[in-house]
Amino acid sequence: MDVLQTIAQGIWVFLPALLPNSAAVLFGGGTPIDFGRSWRGKRVLGGGKTWNGLLGGVASGVLLGFIQLLVASPFDAENHFGFGPIPQAVGVIFVLALGSLLGDITGAFIKRRLGMARGEKAIGLDQYDFVAGALLLALLIFPAWFLKTYVQGEAIFALIALLILVPLIHRAVNVIGYRRGLKKEPW
């Protein structure tokens, strides 16, 4: 496989982790994940992290992943363009979608501990918390898949491409959300 194809496949399989963060905004509202509780005088997560957002975001990522499997199946029935065989593919998709939002929630927890207000800009953390969450959970649950997809041989270029492209995609999506009135800040 050439480098460009490896990079394209690495981005393709990461799409179920990219969507949940944005979709959570659309499904958000309702009961906060931290139930309004504080820890050491500060909200645990804040009102922006809700059960509706978590469930809707994960469901959106999983739905996108299933659509990707349907698209890939006629062309690559064994590997599904990098997801692997169906049982593994379903697990990988769920883990990427869930890990994405767990990373985002972890980022909110860190921001609250640092005394940062909801929506306050945290360069690096805002762009990579969900990426780190998705990749870490995938590494923990599907280590062979993760290493093959993002570490071994030319696959490292897929990881590098993700780390370069994600902040650009993240910024573009946030600006769109801000202009449409879905977000209070464009970052």
Secondary structure, DSSP 8 states (H G I E B T S, - for coil): --HHHHHHHHHHHHHHHHHHHHHHHHH--SSBTTTT-EETTEESS-TT-BHHHHHHHHHHHHHHHHHHHHHHTTT-TTTGGGT-SHHHHHHHHHHHHHHHHHHHHHHHHHHHHTT--TT---TTHHHHHHHHHHHHHHHHH-HHHHHHHHTSGGGHHHHHHHHHHHHHHHHHHHHHHHHTTS-SS--
